[in-house]
Amino acid sequence: MESLLLPLFPLELVLFPGQSLPLHIFEERYKEMINECVTNQTEFGIVLAKEDSLSSIGCTAVVTKVTRRYDDGRLDIEIGGRRRFEVLFLDEERAFLRAAAQFFDDEDTAGADSTDRQRALELHAQVLELLFTDLEERESHAVDAQAALLSFLLMGPMPVDHDFKQSLLSMRSETERMERILDCLEKLLSHLKLVSKVRARAGANGHGR
């Protein structure tokens, strides 16, 4: 039973399959957990933590790189999202939470419409251009246009509500996710354009057009 329990790392974020993230590990229980996962080359689960509750749907992660080890045991790591799971029940026998987890994939295997995929890629590129002025930073968020789970790769770096990202993680259809993110990206792009325009006018002391 021990080997079937997935270590959990509750965080105020949503991790998607295929997404990469940097993490700083400083709490003793999570230093213990991450060191075990690195040593055994095993996964741990990231679940969205909100106040005193945990989401029941999460995504597993693997440590792809330990970028720094501090003298006091703290760690800087890079992680990669892997598999989605549903928490069946929690186990509190260790310093960190563990869970019996049921893994799942999309039930709709047809994939999103090619027109929707192309439109989402175009919107994503426009949003990145407004979010990141540095070309290298923009390129770091480039995605594989042929990826099966393109919706997750597109939304990973987007500054949108955690609840929205959590809803995407729970959905089992790429077609439905793509429809949702098209609407989200269009609204986000419109908002960023407005912010950019307001900033430009402020920079011109209110005399810009």
N, C-alpha and C positions, 0 to 999 in steps of 0.2 A: 504493500500500500504506500509506503514512504516514497518509492520511486515514481509513483503515479501522481503525486501531488506537485502542483506547479507553484513555485515561489512567486509571490505577488509584490509589485512595486506600485502602490497607489500614488498618483501624481495629478496635478492640476493641468493635465494635457491629454490629448488623444493621439495615440500612435497608430499609423496606418501600415498595412503590409507594404513592404518595399521602401518605406520611408527611413531616412537616416537622421539621427539626432545626436548631439553632444549632451552628456550628462556629467554633473559634478556630484560625486558620492561622498557624503560626509557623516551621515548617521551611522553609529556602530552596527546596528542590525542590518543595514543595507550594505555596509562594507563587507560584512560576513557573507551576506547573500551573493553579492557580485563576485567576490573572490571564489566562492564555491562554483558559481556558474562558469567563470573563466577557467578554473582548474579542470572542471569536468566537461567543459564545452557544451553546456546545456542552456536551455531557454529559461527565461523568466517572463512573467506576464505583467504588462502595464495596464492598469485600469484607472479610469477617471475618478478622482476623489473630489467630492463636493461636500463641504462642511463635515457632517458626521456620517455620510453615506458613500458607498462605492457603487459604481456602475456594474451591472452583471455581465456586460459584454466588454471584452478587452482584446488586446493584440499581444502576441508573444514577441520577445526581442532576444537577440543574441548580441554579445559584446563583439564587435568587429575589430576594435582596437582599443588598447589601453594607452592613452596619449601621455599620461603622467601619473606617477605614484609619489605621494607626499610622504614626508618622514613620519607624520602622525597617522598614516594609513588611509588618508583621503585619496580618492581616485578621480581622474578625469578620463572619461571613456567615450567612445563612439558606439552607438548601438544601431541595429538594423531591424525594422519590423518584419515579422514573418507570418504567423498564422493567427486568424481570429478564433476566439473561444468564448464560451459561455460558462460562467461560474455556476457549478451545481451546488457546492457547499464549501464553507470555509473551515480551515484548520488553524488553530492558534497554539499548537504545541511548541513551535519554535519562536525565536525572538521576532521573526518576521512572519507575516501572514502567508499561508499557502492555500491552494484551492484544488478541489477535484474539478477538472475542466473538461468540457466537451467541445471539440474543435469542429468548425464548420466552414464550408465554402459557399459560393453562390449556387442557388438552385437554378437560376436562369443562366445557362452556359452559352447562349447565342452571342452575347456581347452587345455593345451599344452600336447604334446606327453609325455608319461611317461619316455621314454629314454632321451628326452631333459631335462625334469625336474631333473632326476637323475644326468645327466652330469653337469647341472647348479649348483646343490647342491655341487657336488664334487669340481668344480672350485671355488665356493664361499668359501668353507672351506679352500682351499689352499691359496686363496688371503688373507683371514683373518689372516692366520698363518704368512704371510709375513708382513701384515700391523700392527698387534698388537702382540708385544712380551709377553704382560701380558695375562695370561690365563683367568683371570676374565673379562678383557675387551673383549677378543674374545668371551667368552660365552655370554656376554651381547648383542652380535649381532647375536646370534643363531636364527634360524627361524623355524617356523612350516612347516615341509616338505610337509604336506598335505594341506596347505593353497591354496584356490582357486586362489588368485592373488599372486602367489609365486614370479613372476618376480619383483613386486614392493618391496617385503620384501628383496629380494636378492640385489637389486640395491640401496636401501635407503642409506646405509652407505658407498657406494663405492665412491672414489675420482675421479669422472669422470665429464666431461663437463656438465654445466647446460643445454645447448641446447640439449644434448643427453637425459638427464633425462626428459626435457620438451617434447621431441618427444615421449618418452615412455608414459608419462602421457596422451598424446593426443590420443594414439592408442587405438582402441576398440576391440582388439583381443589379448588374452593371448598367443595364438600360435605364432603370429607375434612378440610380445614383447619378448617371450622366444628365438626365433631365433636371434633377435637383441642382446640380452644380452649374449647369448652364445659366439658370436663373440667378444663382448666387454670384457667379463671376460677372454677369452683366450688371448687377446692382453694385458690386464692389468696384467695378471699373468706372461706373458713373460717379460714385462717391469720390474715388481717388482723383478723377478729372476735376471735380468741383473743388476739392481741397487744393489741388495744384493751381487752379485758376485764382482762388482766393489768396494763396501765398504769393503768386506773381503780382497781384494787384497791391498787396501789402508792401511788397518789395519796391513797388513804384510809388509808394506814399499815396495810394488811392487814385493815382492819375493814369494807371494802366488800363488798357482795353482788353 
